[in-house]
Amino acid sequence: MNGATGQSDKTLYVGDIVTMDDENTIAEALVVSGDRIEFVGNLAAARDAAGPEARVVELGDKALLPGFVDGHGHLGLETLFHRHVSLDPPPVGTVESMADLKAALAAGLEQGSLVDGWLLGRNYDDAMLSEARQPTRADLDEVSAEVPIAIGHASGHLGVLNSAALQALGFDENTVDPDGGVIRRREGSREPDGVLEEKAWIENALPRLPRPTPAELIQDLAAAQELYLSYGWTTIQEGATIPALMELLQAGNKAGLLKADVVMFPKEPEAPEQVKDLHPDDGYNGRLRVGGVKVILDGSPQGRTAWLSEPYFRAPNGEPDSYRGYPAYPDEEVDTMVAAAHKQGWQVLAHCNGDAAIQQFIDAARHARADAGRDGTDRDFVIIHSQTAREDQLDAMRDVGLMPSFFVTHVYFWGDWHRDVVLGPERGSRISPTRSALDRGIRFTTHNDTPILPPWPMTLVWAAVVRKTRSGQVLGDDQRISVEQALRAITIDAAYQYGEEAHKGSLEPGKRADLVILSANPYDVDPQELRDLVVRETISRGETVYSG
């Protein structure tokens, strides 16, 4: 940096300005005045606009881009899981076998990493364990039979309890499977084996696990936000907001803790009560707003609980060859929820991984539009994940007016697993069909679904562009997209998903000064090196909120 600060509140950025505007202009300079972008264009005109007292930032080999906009994630869950023992496999963590998993938990126990007397773990992944199986209560009992232990799957849709935890939460041979969930049993018995699927985990176990104190949660919220800011996110999503998380985020907002914009989507069936005094169109209160509602219609493809129209390539857990996963709700209930939300003018985000769940939501959206008597926009209904969307379903998304948000980093993290175990070669090669969506003129976003994966924006871009798996194989070469298209999915198109494209998502005069400085211009590096780019600075509403 050079130049005098003086009394000016203006900053002049000089170098590669990647605007993400309609023409994808690369400008020479940009001027920020207060919390807004004042000028974008050539250097001489920018100097005139900035004036002699402006602070000058010479970018050199770095590049300035719009702040990244989170298409889907869970700031609240990242907060709640902050104190959980990491069970992530590489490249996030180090757990590659059942022995590694037990060792990580044992280390946490020895270090006293307990939450109200419980040992909690996050992001174990049977797909990446050398044994290629789920851990069970018996495995966790080897770590401790006395201390309650609960660990969550990398998908967020399954969990495992040891014997002490099962007893504490009241799971036994008499416990009935909830609708939309499964309590796995020991062979030849009704006794739980410790593995809980879908609503058995998400609704009957996870909400009942102990949590840190309110003061600790505020600290954990600050740490979770810092993680996002360090990767350039200036708009963050809390994508399934239960009442406790809404209270936490409101407390953080009131205390002035939030440094990025946070958009909440209360989860059905709690949503009507939560949003009755917080209409989604009211805009931001400080840094926080309600964006609409969230429904979860099926499970996880890597956990093999997603709802498919055709059987899994390899059925899990002794299921018959005809096993296709299962829905979270019957059609009638989904129709009712979606129609009620749409009638109120709320955006509906629907978690749909399997193509049967995608079809259920397409049908519900079609019915909701007809009941409301209006066409609306393509962002009224957002299909989160859209992993297995078929070609005919993309046609329907275009015709009915739905916007997909693709979990495209699945290609790298679970692409081999999808091809070889979950979906088979043909369906597996089409996960996150971004090129097929573009060919139909469908606008879309991409996401990491944090805390399922870290909030790595350039890994999202890299995955969409090169589509390589962990083994280095290309999965779905025909679904590759360009660097520009991949960047738009986390900038201007993501802002469009939120209905905020007039204020953010591109670097244009009058928009908010939400900016990120990358270590290099993404257009100038080998596509294979995109994920190596790092964030040097994050600016939100004109203020530096991260510098690294």
N, C-alpha and C positions, 0 to 999 in steps of 0.2 A: 504494500500500500504506500502511496505517496500523496503529496498535496496537502494543503492546509484545511483543517476542519472549519475554522472560523465560526460564524453564527449560522451557517447554512445547515438545513436538515436534509440536504440532497446528497446522493451518492451516485457517482458515475462509474459504471462498469465498462471496461474496455477489453475486447477480445471476442471470442466465439460466443455469440448470443443465440442459443438454439430456441427459437420462439415457440414452435409448435402451433403457429397460426395456420390459417387455411391454406397458405402457400408454402408452409414449412420453411419460412424465411430464416436464414442465418444472418443476423445483423452484426454490425461492427461495435455497437455500443448501446447501453441502456441507462436511463436515468431514473432513479427512485427519489420521490419526494414524500417524506413522511411514510405512510403505510401504502402508498400507491405508486404504480409505474407511471411516470410522466412522459417519457419519450423512449422510442426504440427506433434505431436507424443508423445512418452513417455517423462517423466519429465527429466530423466537423460540426454538424448540426447538433449532435449530442452535447458537445462542449458549450455551444451557445445556450442550449436549454439548461444545462447544469449550472452555468455561471462560474466565476473564478474561485468562489469559496467552497465549492463542492468537494467532498471527500472522493478520491479517485482510487479505484481498485483495478489494477492491471492483472488480468486473468492469466496472461502468459500461455502456457500449454493447457491450462484448465478451460472449462466451458461452463457457461451459465445456462441453466434450464429452469422451466417452471417447477415449483415445489411439487413433489409427488402426491397423488391423491389415491387413497387406499380404496380399491374396489370392493374389498371385503376382508374383514378381520375382526378380532376380538380384543380390544384394548383391556376390557374388564377381566377376561380370562387370563391374559398375560399377567395382569396384576395379581389375580388370585393364585396363580401357579408360581409366582416369583420365588417362594420359599420351598417349592417342591424339588426333590432330588431329580436331576436330569438323568434320564435313561435313553437319551437320543443316540442313534447310531451315527457314524461318520457321514457327512463332513461336519455335522452339527456337534455331535458328542463322540463317545468312545465305546459305546455298548454294542458288541457284535455277537455275543453268545449269552446263554442263560447264566453261565458263570460270571460274565461281566456284569449282568443285571443284578445278580445277587451281591456281588462285590460292591457295586455302587450303592445299593441300599444299605449294606452292612456298614460301609464307610459313613453314610449319612446318620445311621443309628449311633455309631461310635462318637461322631462329632456332635451329637445332640441336636441334629437338624429336625426337631419335632415341632408340630403345630398342635398345641393343646394335648400333648401326649400321643399323638398319632405320627407315624412316618408316612409321608406322602411322596409319590413319584410321578413324573410326567414323561409322556412321549416314548414309552417302550414301543417297539415295532417288531412284531413277529415275522414280518416279511424280510427283515434285515438280520434276524437272529440266525446263527448257523444251524440251529435245530429246526427252524422254520415252523415253529408251533407257538401257541399261546402259553405264557406262564400260567400256573394254576395256584390255588391256595396252598397246595403241597410245596411248591417252589418257594412261595413267600414265607411259609411256616419255617423253612430252613433258615431264613434270616432271623425271624423271631416268631415264636408261637404265643408270646405274651403281649407284645406291643401291637396294637392294631396297625395294619399296613394296607394302604390302598394306592394303586398305581393306575394311571390313565393311559390309554392307547394313543399312538401318534395321530390317529384320525379324530380323536375326541369322542368316538362313538362306542367305545368299549372300555371296560375297566376290570381290574382284578382285585379281589379282597382276600386277605389271609383269614384264617379261622377266627382269630380274635375280632377282626373287623366285621366278618359275616355275623358273628354273634351279637356284636354291639349294635348293628343295624337291623337285626331281626330277620336275616335271611336263613331259612332252613328248608328241610324237605317238604314242609307244608306251605311254603310261600308259593303263590300262584304267579305264573308269568304275566306281566302286565300287557295290555294291548299295545302292540307296536314295540315289544321288547322280549328278550329271552334271557332266562337264568340257566346257564349251562349246568348240566348235572354230571356227577360221576357215573361212570359206566355201570349199568345194571342197578342204578339207584336213583332216588329222587333227591339225594343230598347234593347241594350246590358244589360245583368244582372250583368256584371262585370267580369264574369269568361271567361278566354281565354285559349283555348287548343292548344297545339303543336305550329305550325308555327305562329298562331295568337299571341301567347305569346313569343315564342323563337326568332322569326325573326321580328315581327311587334311591339313588346312592349319592351321586355327586353333590346335590344341594345339601345333604345332611353331613358331609364331611366337615371337620372343624376348620375354622378360618382364623387368621391373625386378628389381633385387636383392631379397633377402628384407627388408632394412631399408627399402628404398623401398616395397615392397608393404605393409608395416605402416603407413607414412605414408599410402599411397593408401587403405588400408582405413579409416583414421580420417577421411579426406576424404569417402569414399563414405558412411560412416555419418552424418557431419555433414549431408550433403545430405538424407538421409532424415529425420533429426531436425528439420531446418529446416522440413519439411512436416508434422510432427506424427505420424510413424509411430513407434509404440512396440513393435510387433512387425514384424520384417522377415524376408522369405523369401530363402533362397539355393536357387533352384528347379531346379538341375541340377548338383549338387555333384560335381565331379571330384576325385580324390584331392589334387591340389595345392591346391585351394580349401579342402578340409576341413582340411588341415594349416595353412593360413594362418588360417582362422577359429579353430581350436583354439589357435594361438599367440596370436592377438589376445585370445581369451577368457582364457587363462592369464595374460596380461600385464595384465588388468583394463581392456582397451581398450573392450570392448563396453559401451555405455550403453543399448541396447535389447535386447529378446529377439530372438534370431536362430534360425530353424528351418531346418535343412538337409534337402534331399531328394537323396540320392546318386542319380546317374544310372545306369541300366542301360547296359551290362552290368557296370559296376564295382561296382554297389550291394551285391551279396552279400558281397564281400570287405570293403567299407568298413563295413558295418553289423553285421558278425558280433559285434563287441564293444561295439556301441552300439545296443541294442534301442530302438526308437522309444518304447516305453512307460516308459522309465526317467526321463523328465522332464528338466528343465534341469540342466545342470552349469554353475553360474554363470549365464551369459546364453545358453547354447548348448544346443541339443538336436537330435536327429535326429527328423524327423516321419514318415518313410516313404521311399518310393522314387519316382523319376521315370522315365517312359518318353516318348520322342518318336516319335510315330507318323506324322507327315507334316510338311509344310513351311509356307510362308507364303502367304496369299492375295494380299497386295499384291505379293509376288515371283512369284506364279503358279506356286508349287510345291506348294501345298496339294492334298490328294487329294480330288477331288470325284466325286460319282456321275453328274453331267451335265457336258458340256464347258464350258470357260471361254467367257465371252461373246466375248472376243477372245483367240485363242491367242498365246502369246509366241514370239519367236525362231524364226519359220519353222516352228513345230510345226503339225501338221494340225488342221483344225477340230474333230476328235474328241478333242483333247488334254484330259485331265482331271487332270493332275498325277500323282503316284505315291506309293505307301506307302513307309515307312521299313523295314518288316519284313513278311514274309508272315504270314498269319493264324495258322499253327501256332506260330510263334515268339512272337507276341504272347500267344496263349493260355497258352503255357508260362511266360513271364515274369510275367504277371498272376496266374496261379493259384499260382505259387510264392510270390510276395509276399503274397498274400491268406492263404495257408495259414499263413504266419508271423505273421499278425496286423498286417501293415504297411499303412498307408494307401498307395494308389497314385495318384499324380498323372500324368495322361496328356495330353501336348500333342496336341490334335486341333483343327485349323482347318477342314478340309474335312469335308463330311457323310459321305463314304466312310470317312474315318479315325474319325469319331465312331461310326459303325456298327460298325467293327471293334472298338472298345473296349467298346461296349455288349455286343456278343456275347461278348467275352472276360470281361467282368465277370459276365455271366449264367452262363457256364460255370464261372468260379472259385467263385461262390457255391454252385453245385450240387456241385462237387467237394469243397468244404469242409464241406458239409452244414449250413450256417447262413445265416441271412438277413443278419446284421450290421446296419450303419447306412448311411444315405444318404451319409455322408462317408467310407466306406471307399474309394470310388472318386470322384476329382474330375477332371472333364474341363476341362482348362485351355484357355482361349480360346473354344471352342464357337461359333466365329464363324457357321457356316452350319447350325446345328442346325435340323432340320426339325420340323414339328409332331408327326409320328409318333414322332420320336426323343425329343422332350420327354415324350411319353406313356411311352416305354420307360424314360427316366431316372427318372420317377416310379415306375413299376411295378417296375423292377429294383432301384432305389435307388442313384442316382448324383447327384452334386452338380456343377453347372456353375459355372465361374468365367469370367465374360465379360470380354473385352478391349473394353470398351464405348467407350473413347476412339478406337477405329477409326472410329466414326461421324464424328467431326470430322476426324481427321488423314487418313484414307483413304476416307471415305465417297463422295466424288465419283468417285474412282478405281475403287472397287468397283462403283458404279452404271454408270459409263460404259465401263469396260474389263474388269474382272475377272469380275463376276457378272451384270451387266445389271440393269435396273430392278427386276424382280420379286424376284430373290434378294437383290440388293444392299440393298433396303429392309428386309430381315429380319435383317441381321447383328446379333449380340448380342440375341437375342429375349427381353429381360428381362420384358416384359409377358406374353408367352405362358407363360413359366416361372411367374410369379406366379399366373396364372390357374389353373395346375395345382397350386398349393400347393408348388412346388419352391423350396427355399431356395437362394440363390446368392450369390456374391461377385462383385466387379469388381476390375480391376487395370490397371496401366499397363505391366507387363512391363519395368520398368526393367532395363537401360539402353536398351531400345528407345525408350521415352519417359521423360521425367523423372518422378519420383515425385510427381505433382501430384494430391493427393486431391480437391480441390474441382473440378478439371477433370473428374475421373471422375464426380462427383455431377452437375455441369452437363451433361455429355454424356448421361448416362442420363435426365435430366429433359427437356432441350430437343431432343436429337438433331439438332443442326444440323451441317452440313458446313462445310468451309473456305469454300465459295462462299455460305454463308448459307442454303442450302436445307435443309428438314426431310427427313430420311431415315428413313422408318418411323414416322410419327406414331402409329400404333397400338401401337408398342412403348415409348412413353414411360412412365415411372413417376414416382411422387411424390418429393418431396425426402426425406421420411421413409424411404421404401423404398430410395432411393439411399444415404442415410447408413447404414442398417442393413447394407448390403452391404460397408461398409468398417469396421464396428464389431462389433456383436454377432453378425451372421451370419458374418463372417470369423473371429471367435473360435470360433464353432461349427465352422467348417470344420477348424480345428486341434484340436478337442476341448478347448478351453480356455475355453469360455463360462462355467464356474463361477468363473473367476478374473479375466476381463477382458472387454472389449467393451461393457460398460454401466456406468453409475455407480450402484452399489448397495452398501449396507453389507456389509463383509467382503471385497469384491473389491480387487484391487491398485489402487493409486493411479496408474494410467496415464491421464494427462489431457492435453488440448490446449485452449489458449485461442485462439479465433478472433477476428478483428477485428470480427465481428458475428454475430448469431444467424442461421443459414442459413434459418430459417423466416420471418424478417422482411424479407428482401431480395427484389427482383425475381429470378425464376429465371434471367433472362439474365445477372445479375450474380454468380451463385454462384461462378464461377471467379475472380472478383476478390477473394474473401475470402482473407485471409492469416493465417498462424499467428503469434501473438505470443509463445507460450511452449509448450514441450513438457515434460511431467513424466512420468518413468518411475520406477515404484516409489517415488513420493513425492519424488524428487529432480529439480530442474530440469536438463534436459540440453540445452535450447536456449532462448534468449531473443533476440527480434529486434524 
